[in-house]
Amino acid sequence: MILGVHAWVARGLDAVLGEAREHGLGVLQTLPYRRHHPPTEDEQAAFRRERAALGLKTLLIHSRYAPALASSHRTLRARSQAHLTNELRLAAGLGGDAYVVHAGPYSPGSDAETGLKLFADAVLRGAGESGFPGAILIENVPGGGRRLGGTLEDLARLLDALPARVTAGACLDTAHAWAAGYELSTAEGALRFASRAHRLLGDRVRAFHLNDSLAQVHSHRESHWHLGKGRLGLEGLRVLLEREEYADLPAILETPKEPGADAENLKVARGLSTLSR
């Protein structure tokens, strides 16, 4: 896998690319804008030029909030649709290669099939209205309750619901998979996970989020942590990093942004496999 980090946009777009430069990264993930400060067209153009000069191979833009795209509530759904379309426009303006989003929960009194259809309709509309040319990646979530995308089967159904004209794929988060009940702390468990992902998703797996977790397996709790210092550990991560079919995929570390932590987590990840870089 090609390793990268989630860069803080709060310090500005220049600082985002500065993180890639500091750590010698070929891939990067960030949010589309600082809180209440979306970039102007001039700022977006400047960012694209600097990114090109830096030679950054892949830029992922992650949804700033988790929109309720599967909701049946008319007002909430309209706000979520506007949020998605706006962020996809910004992702296009920043030159993003892919946009990562959670499917969100379906409404109380509704059901998963209805939520799935509403989500697919929202993504189709957002992709069309925004003109975003990159891939829309659906990220797995810790699961539980009405949240869609907690299982690999869920991700497959969400992707199958989208028409072929929408470029889409999956982003697999290890901490979320662990919290959803996938036993990734052992080599055997990680091999089962990878084999199931290959069977259900095939080459639609387009990116990874590599994280350890402080949460218990199957807890449905999100608690990202530093690699090798949580309950998930390194054995399963090593198996995923050594999979040849994932060798050219971006793998973003979303571990806590403490002083020196990104450098240390990248060092750990690079040391797990000769295929990670």
Residue pairs with C-beta under 8 A, 6 or more apart in sequence:
1 208
1 210
1 240
1 241
1 246
1 247
1 248
1 249
1 250
1 251
1 275
1 276
1 277
2 26
2 27
2 57
2 58
2 248
2 249
2 250
2 251
2 277
3 25
3 27
3 210
3 251
3 253
3 266
3 269
3 270
3 276
3 277
4 20
4 25
4 26
4 27
4 28
4 29
4 58
4 60
4 250
4 251
4 252
4 253
5 19
5 23
5 25
5 28
5 29
5 252
5 253
5 254
5 262
5 265
5 266
6 29
6 30
6 62
6 252
6 253
6 254
6 257
7 15
7 16
7 17
7 19
7 20
7 28
7 29
7 30
8 15
8 16
8 19
8 30
8 257
9 15
9 16
9 30
9 31
9 32
9 33
9 34
10 34
10 35
12 34
13 39
13 43
13 46
13 47
13 94
14 50
16 28
16 30
16 47
17 28
17 47
17 50
17 51
17 54
17 56
19 25
19 28
19 262
20 26
20 28
20 54
20 56
21 54
23 262
23 263
23 266
25 56
26 55
26 56
26 57
26 58
26 277
27 56
27 57
27 58
27 59
27 60
27 250
27 251
27 252
28 56
28 58
28 59
28 60
28 252
29 59
29 60
29 61
29 62
29 100
29 250
29 252
29 254
30 59
30 60
30 61
30 62
31 61
31 62
31 63
31 64
32 38
32 61
32 63
32 64
32 87
32 90
32 91
32 94
32 96
33 39
33 64
33 90
38 86
38 90
39 47
39 90
39 93
39 94
41 93
44 90
44 93
44 94
44 95
47 94
47 95
48 93
48 94
48 95
51 59
51 95
52 95
58 97
58 98
58 250
59 94
59 95
59 96
59 97
59 98
60 96
60 97
60 98
60 99
60 100
60 137
60 171
60 207
60 250
60 252
61 87
61 90
61 91
61 94
61 96
61 98
61 99
61 100
62 99
62 100
62 101
63 83
63 84
63 87
63 99
63 100
63 101
63 102
64 87
65 83
66 101
66 102
66 104
67 79
67 80
67 81
67 83
67 84
67 101
67 104
67 122
68 76
68 77
68 79
68 80
68 104
68 105
69 77
69 80
69 81
69 84
69 101
69 103
69 104
69 118
69 119
69 122
69 123
70 103
70 104
70 105
70 106
70 107
70 115
70 116
70 118
70 119
70 122
70 148
71 77
71 80
71 104
71 105
71 106
71 107
71 115
71 118
72 106
72 107
72 109
72 110
72 114
72 115
72 118
73 107
77 118
77 122
80 104
80 122
81 122
81 125
81 126
84 101
84 122
84 123
84 126
85 125
85 126
85 129
85 130
86 130
87 99
88 99
88 126
88 127
88 129
88 130
88 132
88 136
89 130
89 131
89 132
91 99
91 130
91 132
91 134
92 130
92 131
92 132
92 133
92 134
96 132
96 134
97 134
97 135
98 134
98 135
98 136
98 137
98 169
98 171
98 206
98 207
99 132
99 134
99 135
99 136
99 137
100 137
100 139
100 171
100 207
101 123
101 136
101 137
101 138
101 139
102 138
102 139
102 141
102 147
102 149
103 115
103 116
103 119
103 138
103 141
103 147
103 148
103 149
103 154
103 158
104 115
104 119
104 147
104 148
105 115
105 145
105 146
105 147
105 148
106 112
106 114
106 115
106 116
106 118
106 146
106 148
107 115
107 146
108 146
110 146
112 146
112 148
115 146
115 148
116 148
116 157
116 158
116 161
117 161
119 148
119 158
119 161
120 158
120 161
120 162
123 136
123 162
123 166
123 168
124 162
124 163
124 166
126 132
126 136
127 136
127 166
127 167
134 167
135 167
135 168
135 169
135 206
136 166
136 167
136 168
136 169
137 168
137 169
137 170
137 171
137 206
137 207
138 149
138 155
138 158
138 159
138 168
138 169
138 170
138 171
139 149
139 170
139 171
139 172
139 173
139 176
139 209
140 149
140 150
140 151
140 152
140 154
140 155
140 170
140 171
140 172
140 173
140 176
140 177
140 180
141 147
141 148
141 149
141 150
141 173
141 176
141 180
142 150
142 175
142 176
142 179
142 180
142 215
142 219
142 220
142 221
142 222
143 149
143 150
143 151
143 176
143 179
143 180
143 181
143 220
144 150
144 180
144 220
145 220
148 154
148 158
149 155
149 158
150 176
150 180
150 220
151 180
152 193
152 196
152 197
152 200
152 201
153 200
155 170
155 200
155 201
156 200
156 201
159 168
159 169
159 170
159 201
159 204
162 168
168 204
169 204
169 205
169 206
169 207
170 197
170 201
170 204
170 205
170 206
170 207
171 206
171 207
171 208
171 209
172 197
172 205
172 207
172 208
172 209
173 208
173 209
173 211
173 254
174 184
174 208
174 209
174 210
174 211
174 212
174 213
174 232
174 236
174 237
174 240
175 209
175 211
175 212
175 213
175 215
175 222
175 223
175 224
175 225
175 230
175 232
175 254
176 209
176 222
177 184
177 193
178 184
178 185
178 213
178 215
178 217
178 231
178 232
179 213
179 215
179 216
179 217
179 218
179 219
179 220
179 221
179 222
179 223
180 218
180 220
181 217
181 218
182 189
182 193
182 217
183 189
183 192
183 193
183 217
183 236
184 190
184 193
184 232
184 236
184 237
184 240
185 217
185 231
185 232
185 233
185 235
185 236
186 235
186 236
187 235
187 236
187 238
187 239
189 236
190 235
190 236
190 237
190 239
190 240
191 239
193 236
193 240
194 239
194 240
194 243
197 205
198 205
198 245
203 245
205 246
205 249
206 249
207 249
207 250
207 251
207 252
208 240
208 246
208 249
208 250
208 251
208 252
209 251
209 252
209 253
209 254
210 227
210 237
210 240
210 241
210 251
210 252
210 253
210 254
210 269
211 224
211 225
211 227
211 232
211 253
211 254
211 255
212 224
212 225
212 226
212 227
212 228
212 229
212 230
212 231
212 232
212 233
212 237
212 255
213 222
213 223
213 224
213 225
213 230
213 231
213 232
214 223
214 225
214 230
214 231
215 221
215 222
215 223
215 231
216 231
217 231
223 230
224 254
224 255
224 256
225 255
225 256
226 255
226 256
226 261
226 264
226 265
227 234
227 237
227 253
227 255
227 265
227 268
227 269
228 234
228 268
234 268
234 272
237 269
237 272
238 272
238 273
240 246
241 251
241 269
241 272
241 273
241 275
241 276
242 272
242 273
242 275
243 275
244 275
246 275
247 275
251 269
251 276
253 262
253 265
253 266
253 269
255 261
255 262
255 265
269 276
270 276
270 277
